[in-house]
Every structure is written in structure tokens, then in C-alpha cells.
């Protein structure tokens, strides 16, 4: 429920009204806003807009700063006595063509410093704060790269120990939203990273397997390179295979049609069995899952069997499934196997469509 709430905030920030107003107030003659630059390899441009409020007046103001060294710079000075200075907007831009710089924004009251955000500003990136949108990062071409949101418990900052999260927002290149959250967890516990499909999906070429994720992990939606979602069969790499046996091959007992190793399963989407018109006997055919053999034939119940026909007449056959859904999934390391009678003077074939996937 908590992650749904956070994702709702993400969607609202991207396509709806801004967040509730965030306040950054300097209420004492010692209070200032500072920018800390970790290196001197890039030039940092800082713009701050603010308003001084007294009991009778409201006076807007602004400050421009240019930082070229590794230092702590006051970018919003302290207000005068009996005056409250409300910061309206803060923009930090890395103008260097290739070098990054680790940036901290902090409030200093003359004794203590409270860090609001730490972020490594890449070349051409901009860190912005406003009372309507909180912190956000713009990439070198002006696309929104990341936002910092308040969590349900009200913590508005990212890179905090408790109740914090960091969001990398969907853009034309990444096409995903990555939510890193560490709310209500001990500081020694690793954060949770979730890729959420927000209007886009990860592209996978036909005939290719998507990258596997760990058990209990999270995977985003998949679509082909034209942007069409893979929603049929649940897999973009459907394989077809034919198994044919003739009179010369004799009867088949637990013969493997498709094999897999440990850690994988077979998902079958369709299966068809047909027999040659030249056969002089009806042929019994049984196909199902098993590591070394099919489940024992039972007059009442047998699990793991996909098809079982007591005698396919010559020139006849039958099918199950149409490829648009899963008709059976084997257990881990179970192969798809067939047991069938000898098609005297002719042959029979089984055609199957399937895919393999990590168990």
C-alpha cells in the first residue's frame, strides 16, 4: 500500500498539479542557505529568489552566485531583525561540459547545519527547488530526471536514513521510473529499488529472452521494439517443435520432446497430435511432464498430463490450445515427454508450442 501511495505521488507530479507547498523559511538573523561544492572542476551557477516579510511589508529579492572552487557558499543571506525571509526558488546548474560535482544544499543557523539534499550534479544538469515542487533534477537537455517527494510520514528529503525515497522519473531514454525507498526500516537494511512502468515498457526483440530477475524481485512490462506490449503467452520467445516417430522407430516410452535443466520450467501454449492415413492401427498417444518418465497411467487420476488419447485413428488427429494461453506448466527440471504406440506401416507427429522460463 505504501509503494502504491508513492507511485501515486510520482504520477501526480509528472502529469497533474504540483505537490503541496514546501516551505524554506529563514526566521533568524543567523539563518542562511548554503551550497557545498565537493570539487573545483566545474563552474556552478546558483540563482535564489526570496521574499522578506515583516508585519507590514513584503519585499521580493534575488541572489546570483558563481562557485568555481570546492567550498561552502552562502547563496541566501540571513534576514534582517524582525524579518522572515521565505525562499521561493533555488536553482543550481553545473555549466561544465563534461565534469560532475557533488552538491549539498543545507540550512545554517549559526551553530548547526541541516543538510536538505546531497546529489552528484552531472555535467549540464540542474538541481531545482521551489515551494510548489520541492527538489527535482533536470538533465542536460531539460528533461525531468528525478524528484524528491514527501513520504506518508511527512519526510520531504531524499538520502535520509528513515522514511525517504529517491525517484528517477520516466523520460524519453530510460522509459521507466525507479523508486528507491527506505521508509520505516533500520539504517542497516538495504533500500528497495522498484522499476515501475509509467506509460512505457522495456523493449525486447522478438526471439530474445528478457533479462531474468531474482526470485521475489520486480520486473517491468515488456513490449517489442515497435512498442507493442507482449501480453499473449506471457513470453516473447515462443518456440515450436515437432516430434515424429514412424513404424521403424517402434513404440515410444517416456521419450523427451523438450528438455530443461534445474532452475527452469516448460510452459506449453498449444499441442497437436496427428497420425498418417497409411497407419493400419489406431495409435495411443500420451504427452506430459516428467524428469525421467511420465506419471503412471491411472484409471482415475494422473497429474502432469497434457494430452492422452487411447487410439488416434489413421488419417486423424486432435489439438489442445491455440497458442494464446498456457495449457500446462511443468515443475522445476521436468521435461516434456511422450509415450506412444507403434504407428504400424505409417507414422505420427506431435507439434508443440512452448517457452522455457526460470522457475
VMD Tcl script that draws the C-alpha trace (Angstrom):
set ca {
  {0.00 0.00 0.00}
  {2.81 2.38 0.84}
  {4.51 1.89 -2.54}
  {1.19 2.49 -4.33}
  {0.92 5.77 -2.44}
  {4.44 6.74 -3.50}
  {3.77 5.82 -7.13}
  {0.62 7.94 -6.98}
  {2.72 10.88 -5.88}
  {5.05 10.22 -8.81}
  {2.24 10.20 -11.36}
  {0.66 13.28 -9.87}
  {3.91 15.18 -10.02}
  {4.51 14.25 -13.65}
  {1.07 14.85 -15.15}
  {-1.02 16.56 -12.52}
  {-0.86 19.55 -10.19}
  {2.28 20.06 -8.13}
  {2.76 18.81 -4.61}
  {1.56 20.69 -1.60}
  {3.74 23.73 -1.00}
  {7.11 23.12 0.66}
  {8.41 25.91 2.88}
  {12.00 27.01 3.35}
  {11.98 29.84 5.90}
  {14.86 31.80 7.41}
  {13.43 33.27 10.59}
  {16.53 34.49 12.44}
  {19.38 36.87 11.70}
  {21.79 33.90 11.75}
  {19.83 31.70 9.34}
  {21.30 31.18 5.85}
  {21.09 28.77 2.93}
  {24.42 27.32 1.81}
  {25.69 25.31 -1.14}
  {28.62 22.96 -0.61}
  {30.66 22.03 -3.71}
  {32.93 19.00 -3.42}
  {35.35 19.95 -6.20}
  {36.64 22.84 -8.28}
  {36.48 21.04 -11.62}
  {33.20 22.63 -12.68}
  {31.51 26.01 -12.53}
  {28.30 26.04 -10.52}
  {25.69 28.74 -11.21}
  {23.23 29.40 -8.39}
  {20.08 31.52 -8.52}
  {17.91 32.12 -5.46}
  {14.61 34.03 -5.29}
  {13.19 35.02 -1.93}
  {10.81 37.42 -0.19}
  {11.32 39.35 3.06}
  {8.18 39.55 5.16}
  {7.59 41.84 8.13}
  {4.40 42.69 9.97}
  {3.65 45.37 7.37}
  {5.65 44.70 4.20}
  {6.61 42.03 1.68}
  {9.81 42.72 -0.26}
  {10.97 40.34 -3.02}
  {14.65 39.79 -3.73}
  {17.13 37.55 -5.52}
  {20.76 36.45 -5.35}
  {23.08 35.19 -8.11}
  {26.18 33.20 -7.14}
  {29.01 31.72 -9.21}
  {31.01 28.97 -7.48}
  {34.30 27.81 -9.00}
  {36.04 26.18 -6.01}
  {35.47 23.37 -3.54}
  {33.91 25.43 -0.79}
  {30.81 26.35 1.20}
  {28.97 29.32 -0.30}
  {26.12 31.31 1.24}
  {23.54 31.60 -1.53}
  {20.71 33.11 0.56}
  {21.85 35.51 3.25}
  {20.21 35.90 6.65}
  {17.25 38.28 7.00}
  {17.28 41.50 9.00}
  {15.89 41.68 12.51}
  {12.11 41.22 12.84}
  {12.03 39.86 9.30}
  {11.19 36.43 7.92}
  {12.90 35.52 4.67}
  {10.95 32.94 2.66}
  {12.91 31.20 -0.10}
  {10.73 30.85 -3.19}
  {13.09 29.17 -5.65}
  {16.62 27.80 -5.77}
  {18.41 26.68 -8.95}
  {21.86 25.05 -9.01}
  {23.32 24.49 -12.51}
  {26.53 22.66 -13.45}
  {27.74 24.50 -16.54}
  {30.76 22.28 -17.19}
  {30.75 20.32 -20.46}
  {31.96 17.00 -19.01}
  {32.75 17.12 -15.26}
  {30.36 16.36 -12.40}
  {30.31 17.90 -8.92}
  {28.86 16.59 -5.66}
  {26.47 19.22 -4.30}
  {24.89 19.70 -0.87}
  {22.14 22.18 -0.06}
  {21.96 23.00 3.63}
  {20.49 25.47 6.12}
  {22.85 27.04 8.68}
  {21.58 28.73 11.85}
  {24.95 29.97 13.07}
  {25.59 26.78 15.05}
  {24.19 23.75 13.26}
  {23.86 22.78 9.61}
  {20.90 20.76 8.35}
  {21.52 19.09 5.00}
  {18.42 19.20 2.81}
  {19.79 17.22 -0.12}
  {23.01 15.70 -1.43}
  {23.34 14.98 -5.12}
  {26.14 14.50 -7.64}
  {25.29 17.01 -10.34}
  {26.41 15.67 -13.72}
  {27.66 17.94 -16.50}
  {24.82 20.13 -17.73}
  {22.39 19.04 -15.02}
  {20.30 21.38 -12.86}
  {19.08 20.88 -9.31}
  {15.94 22.92 -8.64}
  {13.85 23.62 -5.59}
  {10.64 25.61 -5.37}
  {7.89 25.85 -2.81}
  {5.49 24.38 -5.38}
  {7.55 21.35 -6.44}
  {10.23 20.58 -3.84}
  {13.56 19.27 -5.20}
  {13.90 17.97 -8.74}
  {16.75 17.29 -11.17}
  {16.79 18.28 -14.84}
  {19.14 16.56 -17.25}
  {21.38 18.37 -19.72}
  {18.54 18.85 -22.23}
  {15.96 19.96 -19.67}
  {14.02 16.71 -19.12}
  {12.92 15.91 -15.59}
  {15.34 13.29 -14.30}
  {14.42 12.93 -10.64}
  {12.11 14.24 -7.94}
  {12.17 14.10 -4.15}
  {8.77 13.57 -2.50}
  {7.32 13.58 0.95}
  {6.73 10.06 2.21}
  {3.48 9.17 4.04}
  {5.15 10.09 7.33}
  {5.97 13.55 6.04}
  {9.73 13.37 5.41}
  {10.40 15.54 2.34}
  {14.08 14.74 1.85}
  {15.98 12.14 -0.13}
  {19.12 10.30 1.02}
  {17.79 10.35 4.57}
  {18.10 7.43 6.99}
  {14.39 6.87 7.63}
  {11.19 7.41 5.63}
  {12.98 8.59 2.50}
  {12.99 7.75 -1.14}
  {14.61 8.76 -4.40}
  {12.79 8.75 -7.73}
  {14.30 8.62 -11.23}
  {11.45 9.76 -13.41}
  {10.37 8.43 -16.80}
  {12.00 10.16 -19.76}
  {12.48 9.58 -23.46}
  {15.57 7.42 -22.93}
  {15.06 5.48 -19.70}
  {11.31 4.90 -20.19}
  {10.93 3.82 -16.58}
  {10.50 5.20 -13.10}
  {12.83 3.79 -10.45}
  {11.63 4.26 -6.87}
  {14.24 3.74 -4.16}
  {12.59 3.78 -0.76}
  {13.87 3.11 2.75}
  {10.86 4.15 4.80}
  {10.44 2.61 8.25}
  {13.48 0.34 8.03}
  {16.63 0.14 10.15}
  {19.60 2.04 8.72}
  {21.47 -1.25 8.21}
  {18.79 -2.62 5.86}
  {19.29 -2.24 2.12}
  {16.87 0.01 0.28}
  {14.25 -1.34 -2.10}
  {14.54 -0.47 -5.79}
  {11.42 -0.81 -7.91}
  {11.10 -0.16 -11.62}
  {7.57 0.95 -12.37}
  {6.25 1.14 -15.90}
  {4.73 4.61 -16.26}
  {3.30 4.84 -19.75}
  {6.19 2.87 -21.22}
  {7.64 -0.63 -21.19}
  {11.06 -2.16 -21.69}
  {11.64 -3.27 -25.28}
  {12.64 -6.86 -26.10}
  {13.45 -8.07 -29.62}
  {11.43 -10.98 -30.98}
  {13.32 -14.22 -30.45}
  {15.14 -12.88 -27.39}
  {14.68 -13.72 -23.72}
  {14.04 -10.88 -21.27}
  {16.69 -10.47 -18.58}
  {15.82 -12.67 -15.61}
  {15.35 -11.14 -12.18}
  {15.88 -12.81 -8.83}
  {13.04 -14.65 -7.15}
  {10.72 -12.20 -5.35}
  {12.19 -9.39 -7.47}
  {10.28 -6.90 -9.60}
  {10.16 -6.74 -13.38}
  {8.61 -4.06 -15.58}
  {6.29 -4.57 -18.54}
  {7.77 -5.79 -21.82}
  {6.98 -4.81 -25.39}
  {8.53 -5.32 -28.81}
  {10.73 -2.71 -30.50}
  {7.66 -1.13 -32.09}
  {6.19 -0.54 -28.63}
  {3.51 -3.26 -28.87}
  {3.14 -4.94 -25.45}
  {3.75 -8.65 -25.03}
  {0.51 -9.76 -23.41}
  {-0.18 -13.12 -25.08}
  {1.50 -16.22 -23.62}
  {3.45 -14.09 -21.19}
  {6.69 -14.54 -23.13}
  {8.23 -13.04 -26.30}
  {10.19 -16.17 -27.25}
  {7.62 -18.84 -28.15}
  {9.29 -21.96 -29.59}
  {7.64 -24.58 -31.82}
  {8.84 -28.16 -32.09}
  {7.74 -31.29 -33.97}
  {8.27 -34.84 -32.74}
  {7.67 -37.56 -35.37}
  {8.02 -41.32 -35.00}
  {7.48 -43.95 -37.67}
  {6.85 -47.68 -37.77}
  {10.63 -48.21 -37.99}
  {11.09 -46.31 -34.71}
  {8.64 -48.51 -32.87}
  {6.73 -47.56 -29.75}
  {7.93 -44.58 -27.73}
  {8.33 -44.78 -23.95}
  {8.98 -41.57 -21.99}
  {10.84 -40.06 -24.95}
  {11.87 -36.43 -24.44}
  {10.31 -33.80 -26.71}
  {11.64 -30.74 -24.83}
  {14.25 -30.82 -22.06}
  {15.23 -28.26 -19.42}
  {17.75 -28.12 -16.62}
  {17.38 -27.39 -12.93}
  {16.02 -23.92 -12.23}
  {13.81 -23.85 -15.34}
  {10.29 -24.93 -16.29}
  {8.44 -25.54 -19.57}
  {5.23 -23.64 -20.28}
  {3.17 -25.18 -23.09}
  {0.76 -22.96 -25.07}
  {-0.56 -25.49 -27.63}
  {-0.14 -29.15 -28.62}
  {-1.38 -31.18 -31.59}
  {-1.16 -34.89 -32.39}
  {-1.84 -36.33 -35.89}
  {-1.40 -39.74 -37.45}
  {-0.69 -40.88 -41.02}
  {-3.57 -42.20 -43.14}
  {-1.27 -45.11 -44.04}
  {-1.37 -46.45 -40.49}
  {-3.05 -49.83 -40.14}
  {-3.72 -49.39 -36.40}
  {-5.07 -46.71 -34.12}
  {-2.20 -45.26 -32.08}
  {-2.41 -44.40 -28.35}
  {-0.58 -41.15 -27.52}
  {0.19 -39.69 -24.10}
  {2.19 -36.45 -23.55}
  {3.03 -34.77 -20.25}
  {5.75 -33.62 -17.86}
  {8.35 -35.69 -16.05}
  {12.03 -35.57 -15.08}
  {12.69 -39.10 -16.38}
  {9.26 -40.60 -17.09}
  {5.60 -39.67 -17.37}
  {3.31 -40.08 -14.38}
  {1.94 -43.59 -14.13}
  {-1.21 -44.28 -16.15}
  {-4.16 -44.28 -13.80}
  {-7.78 -45.23 -14.34}
  {-8.84 -42.35 -12.09}
  {-6.24 -39.59 -11.81}
  {-2.83 -38.64 -13.16}
  {-1.25 -35.19 -12.82}
  {1.10 -33.50 -15.28}
  {-0.54 -34.94 -18.42}
  {-1.33 -32.58 -21.32}
  {-2.95 -34.99 -23.78}
  {-3.96 -38.65 -23.61}
  {-5.72 -40.41 -26.50}
  {-6.37 -44.18 -26.31}
  {-6.15 -44.61 -30.08}
  {-5.85 -41.95 -32.79}
  {-7.40 -43.38 -35.99}
  {-5.39 -43.39 -39.21}
  {-5.56 -40.04 -41.00}
  {-6.89 -38.30 -37.89}
  {-5.66 -36.17 -35.01}
  {-6.61 -33.61 -32.39}
  {-5.27 -30.45 -30.76}
  {-5.38 -28.64 -27.45}
  {-4.74 -24.93 -27.03}
  {-4.31 -22.28 -29.72}
  {-1.08 -20.59 -28.57}
  {-2.94 -17.72 -26.91}
  {-2.62 -19.03 -23.37}
  {-0.80 -21.53 -21.17}
  {-2.32 -25.00 -21.11}
  {0.25 -26.55 -18.79}
  {3.47 -25.81 -16.88}
  {5.89 -28.46 -15.71}
  {7.64 -28.44 -12.38}
  {11.28 -27.42 -11.99}
  {13.60 -29.59 -14.14}
  {10.67 -31.55 -15.64}
  {10.94 -32.38 -19.34}
  {8.08 -32.65 -21.83}
  {7.82 -36.37 -22.65}
  {5.78 -38.74 -24.82}
  {4.70 -42.35 -24.55}
  {3.01 -43.75 -27.68}
  {2.29 -46.98 -29.55}
  {3.94 -48.09 -32.77}
  {2.25 -46.47 -35.82}
  {2.30 -49.69 -37.89}
  {3.08 -49.10 -41.63}
  {2.96 -45.31 -41.13}
  {3.88 -42.52 -38.72}
  {2.53 -39.99 -36.22}
  {3.62 -36.48 -35.21}
  {3.21 -34.24 -32.20}
  {3.59 -30.46 -32.65}
  {4.02 -28.30 -29.58}
  {4.47 -24.56 -28.95}
  {6.10 -23.59 -25.68}
  {8.61 -21.41 -23.88}
  {11.02 -22.03 -21.04}
  {11.31 -19.73 -18.07}
  {13.18 -19.58 -14.78}
  {11.29 -21.40 -12.03}
}
mol new
graphics top color blue
foreach p $ca { graphics top sphere $p radius 0.5 }
foreach p [lrange $ca 0 end-1] q [lrange $ca 1 end] { graphics top cylinder $p $q radius 0.2 }
display resetview
